Amino acid sequence: MDFDLLIQQPEFKRNDEWERDFLQQIAGMKVQIDNEQPQTGPDGWPYLFARTGPEGTEPITKVVPWLAGRGIGLAINAHKMLPDYIFPYGMLWNFVETGRFLNPEVKTRTGEAVYHEGKKLVMGGPSEKYLPPYVREVLRDFLKAQGLITPKILVISTPDFSEVDLMFSTDSLNNLPRKDHRILADRLAWFLPLHYTLVLGPEEGFPPFVPL
């Protein structure tokens, strides 16, 4: 479907197919930047506001890497009553690293993380592809602003990498109370690709965690 027709579709018609078409087309487009300074969205996160149209001069392929290095999201056509699309930071750096905003073939897992004794797992620090240095810096800055100065992480994976968890040590997060785990996890999720599985838990029983 033509992009102009795509963004004229009413909200109730914007299904998964609409999203796939939108993301595929926007990746090759140029946009007009509304304001060079990021704006705070209703969710409290910083976004660059950009709009599509014939006046667009900035290629998305250049805008997205710039945002990825700064921990900023992207709002497309935020001048409308409802923006056409809101990109959290994690979707942007996923595009930089993989060429895709979404990885739909990877199943998202939710719920309590349980690691059964005897199940073969690989544990260690993240690769630069999985968690690039610039993303780690953005995450450190965010946590430091919350008073969490020395965060530690561990990647836990099955040998075939079909299941990969990014675990944050609650010991290193000032022994974060369990009642606050969900709040912090939801905030950290904004920084990560949508298919990443995030876990918060104590270090006991695991190999040494590494500094974020």
Secondary structure as UniProt FT lines:
FT   HELIX           3..6
FT   TURN            7..8
FT   HELIX           11..13
FT   HELIX           16..26
FT   TURN            27..28
FT   STRAND          30..33
FT   STRAND          39..40
FT   TURN            42..43
FT   STRAND          46..51
FT   TURN            54..55
FT   STRAND          58..59
FT   HELIX           60..68
FT   TURN            69..71
FT   STRAND          73..76
FT   TURN            78..79
FT   STRAND          85..87
FT   HELIX           89..98
FT   TURN            104..105
FT   TURN            117..118
FT   STRAND          122..124
FT   TURN            128..130
FT   HELIX           133..145
FT   TURN            146..147
FT   STRAND          152..157
FT   TURN            159..160
FT   STRAND          164..169
FT   TURN            171..174
FT   HELIX           178..180
FT   HELIX           181..189
FT   TURN            190..191
FT   TURN            194..195
FT   STRAND          197..201
FT   TURN            204..205
FT   STRAND          210..211
//
